[in-house]
Amino acid sequence: MAGNLSSAKFEEQNHTQLSLMRKLINMVNAQRLGKNRGHWNHKASINGLVIVVVLLVTCAAISCAYPTDIAETNNTRRINNCSALKTCQKCAEWGSCVWSLERQACFADYGMTLSLAVRTNTDCPRVTVVEKVTYAAHLPYVYKVKVSNDVTGFVAFLKQTQVSCVMLDVTRPAEMSGDTISCAPVNKSDLGFDHQTLMTYHCYVMFGEGDTILRMDDGADSFFTVYDEFYYGYRPDEGCVACLWDVGQYAYYFKWCPSWNTVTGQYKYYVGYSDIDRNAAMPANDRLSATVPASSGCEDVRILSVEPLSALWTGGVRVNVTVNNHVTLADGGGEVKVTVAGRKCAQLTLMDRGTGVTCVLAVAGPGYVRPRADVTGPVLITYGPSSLSVESAQTFQLVYPEITGISPSCGTLVGSTLLTIRGRQLDAGSLVTVNVTATDGGSSSVPCEVVARYNDRILCLTGPSDRVMTGTVSVVFDKTLRIQDGSFVFIYTLEPVLAAGQQFGGIASGGMTVPVRGTGFSCVGNATMYADRGGVRHVASDHCSPVNDTYMVCRTPKLDGPTAGALPERLRFGFRVRQADGHVFDMTPHPDNDGYEAYADPKLEDFFVSAANRLVLISGVDLGKGYGPSDVGVVGFTNKVIPAVCHVKTITRRHIVCELAPPADLNSVAVVVVTIGHQFSSQLILRNIPVDESDFFLEVLKG
């Protein structure tokens, strides 16, 4: 293996390769460039092709960001692929993963026996570079890696195996002293450094059979920089940004220094390499420009915030994008471009203190087709000077609001109905107006004042209407997008009133069914009949049931009188109405009505069964007052307590006659239960009549 050869032997074998590399490097850095000039380390342009002269190695040498195959379910995170975790620290965070120090890889933990296995963060060795900045005057340079927090015997293991370093595609010997690995020294000729302002190099440590790469805690520690001169009082990294990330099998490292850096001037270093094939070149698109994904975890190059996070599909909205180190990345005066969820965002202006940009989302013109669903995606900002694009972790939505329902469906002409419009994305945009527009082709349109707005609903108060009408509810967002659905209409109607020519009454027990006629009933949420007796208001236990706009069915209230034998009473009555819009009022009878006629409960005595014609005769006093046949129910019970329904045929002043439904055994009916309405009930026993049965019934029917 290469790791077993001496440094001199390697220099001899790689002389031709190194000569070519130096020539390419010197094409860019052949002379010392003036300050505030661009330095593109390890990049040369030949016949229009951009060539990256940096060793293509695996992502194993760097601390790549967390992979995208991390899922979260019920607030519990889990990793789907432990092997995607590139460092001991990241691997040991997951109870389902185990880190092998010997193999420098993460595995699913099935309880297997692994050499030098680490399952907790506290047991992870700390692998850091000792110094990653030097100067030409200080060459030769020794790349040193320190291994600390060794609680597993990893240092002892490294001392027993062969350790080497790889730099500029040359494998060089290394030695371990104490807890530090020292690579063979490199000088100017080794590095191809010849009075350039600065150069950045990639170096990594290998051990074992030369196929295991030592993973650094911070992947940026795999890169070191050589400066031509030392400037007292100036930091060489002033204003510089660096970022490390991976996408699929490729790993990328980007460094950018602005023109105002006194030591470096404007400087760019960018390299990408395969995670699985050291000889593979990075994708052609990536050679020209770098895109930092949202998953990179890079602090220097990151979109901090996006406001707002949603906008109407129609566009025209101003979006604020705050970027860490925006001024540095934009240095050089080149064009900066922004796309939001795939839509161009133009008219860029610099935000206060240079923290980012403000742009206007392109308006959806005639060529745009409304999507079937909301369009979502990240914000992408591209810097021309550095050829760098940064993707936001924030997701932006281009939304198209939708109405799914309204309530109530009607209200009175006076307005002030609290209308609830339900749907999705109803909080989009900054301004919203609601109108109810007549569907009959007229010009009537009544505004509805918005009082509250949420993602799933809008609340507004209807304005007054000068006529009865049915109108479509429409919502306009930011004066540009009108949303309406013809199936959701609002009806302006008159307040309900009772029709003339109706009389109302019932027995003291209440519960009688009474038909009620009038107008405006379609907008009644609920109504309840009441009657006043002796200064006390008695309210029915059941609500009325509106059938249509002119008819509803109600039940009479239960009263505390009159009692048996007393004369009927005329009582003041009405209906307590709650409109669908929440408005509550009393609906009083028409002036031609002389009051509610209240009767005492009927007094029932006994019954007789006629087997010949299957009739049951129920006797009583002053029957049929305040109720009719439809209000009376009769059930007979046999000696075996089997019920038999008896259908009421007629009611006279003294009798209720009903017909038993077959196959009831008439001779065994001993008890009947009579109900009148929903409140009154009476149980009667059989009476034998010593007269001719047919003559008796004939007399009853005549009466």
Residue, then its C-alpha position, 0 to 999 in steps of 0.5 A: m500500500a502507498g502508506n508503507l512507502s517513504s516520502a522520497k519514494f512517493e516524490e519520485q513516483n508522483h513527480t510528473q503529476l506534481s509538476l502538472m499540478r504546480k503548473l496549473i496552480n501557477m497559471v492562477n497564482a504565477q505572480r503576487l496579486g495586488k490587494n483587493r484582487g480576486h484569488w481563486n485557489h486551485k482553479a484555472s480556466i482553460n478553453g472555457l472549462v473550469i478545472v478543480v485541482v483538488l484531491l477528490v476524496t471521500c466525505a469521510a474526512i469531513s464532518c458532513a451535515y446531518p442526513t435527510d433520512i431523519a424522521e420524526t413521529n409523535n415528537t420522537r426522532r429516529i434515524n433510518n440510516c446510521s451509516a449516513l452519520k459521518t462522525c462519532q458525535k453525530c452517531a452516538e446521539w442515536g441510541s439505535c446507532v453505534w460508532s466503530l473507532e476501528r472502522q471510523a463508521c456508524f452502524a445500526d446497533y443490533g448488539m453486535t460485538l465491535s472493536l472500540a465501539v462507542r455508544t455514548n457521546t461522552d465516550c467519543p474521542r475529540v479529533t481536532v487539528v492543532e494549527k491550520v494556518t501558517y505563513a510562507a516564512h514558517l514553512p515547512y509546515v507540519y499538519k498535526v491532529k490531536v486525539s483527546n478524551d480517549v476513554t476507549g484506548f483509541v490512541a493505543f490502537l493508533k500507535q499499534t497500526q500504520v498511520s499516514c497522511v494524504m495531501l495533494d494526492v500524495t500519501r506521506p508518512a506520519e508518526m504518533s507521539g503521545d496523543t498527537i499525529s504529525c504528518a511529514p513536513v511539506n515545503k513550498s515546492d511540495l505545496g506549489f506555493d510561490h508568492q501567492t497571497l494565500m493558498t488553501y490545501h486539503c489534508y487527511v489522516m489514514f490508518g490501518e491498511g491505508d483505507t480507513i480515514l480518521r474522521m475530524d470532529d469539524g470537517a473544516d479542520s481537514f483544510f489548512t491555509v498558507y499565507d504569503e505574509f503576516y500583517y500585524g494588526y490584521r486578521p487573515d480571516e476577517g469577514c471570511v466565511a466557510c461552509l461544509w456540506d454534502v449532497g448524496q455521495y458528494a461532499y463540498y467545501f466553500k470558502w469566501c473572503p471579501s475584497w475589504n480583507t486587507v490580508t487576502g483581498q477577494y478570495k474563493y476556494y471551492v472543492g467537491y468530491s465523491d463520498i464513495d469514488r475518489n476518482a470521480a469528478m463532481p457533477a458538471n453543474d456543481r463545478l460552475s456554482a455551489t449550492v448550500p442546501a438547507s440541511s448543511g447546518c452551516e452557520d456562516v452561510r445561512i438564510l436566517s429568516v423569510e417574511p412572510l412565509s406565504a403569499l397569494w398565488t397571484g404574487g406581487v407581495r414583498v418578501n424579506v430575506t435575512v441572510n447571515n453574512h449577506v454583505t460579504l457574499a454579495d461583495g464584488g458588485g455582481e448580480v444577486k438573484v432570488t427565487v421563492a418557491g420556484r417563482k422569481c422575486a425581483q426589484l431587489t433592495l438592500m435591507d437595513r444594516g445590510t442584513g439581507v434583501t427585500c424583493v417583490l414576488a413576480v405577478a402571475g400573468p396570463g401565462y401562469v396556470r393555477p396549480r391544483a394544490d398550493v406550491t411550496g418550496p424554499v427560498l434560493i438566493t444566488y450571489g453572482p460574485s461568489s457563484l454561491s446559492v443558498e437554500s433556506a430551511q424555511t418553506f414558502q407557500l404560494v397559496y390559493p385560498e378556497i371557500t368550503g362553507i358559510s354559516p349562517s345561511c341567512g340574516t335579516l335586512v337590518g344586517s349585523t349578522l355574524l357571518t362565518i366563512r370557512g375554508r383554507q388559506l383564508d389568512a393569505g395576503s395583507l388585505v381582505t374584503v367580503n361582499v354579498t352580491a345578488t344572484d338575480g342579475g341585479s347590481s346589489s352588493v352588500p359589504c360584510e365588515v371583517v372582524a377576524r381572520y384565521n387560516d380556516r375561517i373569516l368572521c364578518l358582520t353583514g351590512p344592511s340590505d334594502r331588499v330581500m335577496t339571495g347573494t353569493v359570498s365573495v372574498v377579495f384578497d389584496k384587491t387582486l384575487r377574488i374567490q367565490d363559490g356559487s353553491f355558498v349563498f347568503i339570504y337576506t330575509l324579513e324578520p319572521v311574522l305570524a299570518a292572520g286567521q290562526q287560533f292556538g290552544g291546548i290542554a294544561s299538560g301541554g305537548m300538543t302539536v300545533p301548525v304555525r303559518g307565517t313568513g320568514f321562517s327559513c332563517v329561524g335557528n330555533a323557536t319555542m312557544y310560550a304562554d303567560r298565566g298568573g304572571v308566570r311565563h310557561v315555555a314549551s319543552d320542545h323547539c319548533s321545527p321550520v318546514n319552509d319559509t312559511y310553515m313550521v310545527c310547534r308544541t304547546p307549553k305545559l301550564d299550571g291550570p286550568t284544573a278539571g271542571a274549570l272553564p277555558e282560559r284565554l292567555r297571552f302567548g307568543f314565540r321566542v325566536r332565535q335567528a340563525d344569525g343569533h338575533v333573539f326576539d319575541m314573535t307575537p300573534h297577529p292582531d286578529n288573534d284573541g289569545y291562547e285558549a287553555y283547557a283543563d286536562p281531560k278526565l278519562e274513566d274506563f274502556f270497553v272492547s267490542a270484539a265484533n268490530r275490533l273497536v275500543l271505546i274509551s269513556g271520559v268527560d268533556l273530551g276533544k277540547g284543545y287536541g284532536p285525533s292526531d294528538v291521541g295515542v292508545v295502546g292496549f295491553t293483553n294479560k300477557v303484557i303484550p302491547a297492541v296499537c289502537h288507531v283513533k277513529t273519532i272523538t266525541r264529547r264523552h268518548i274516544v273510539c279507536e280500532l285495534a290493529p290485528p292480530a291483537d287478541l281482543n278478548s285478552v286486552a285488560v289495560v289501555v294507556v292513553t297519551i295526549g300530546h307529549q305530556f299527558s298520560s292515563q292508564l284505564i282498566l276494562r269495564n263490562i257493559p250489560v247491554d247489547e254491544s252493537d246498540f251501545f256502539l251505535e249510540v256512541l257513534k251517534g253522540 
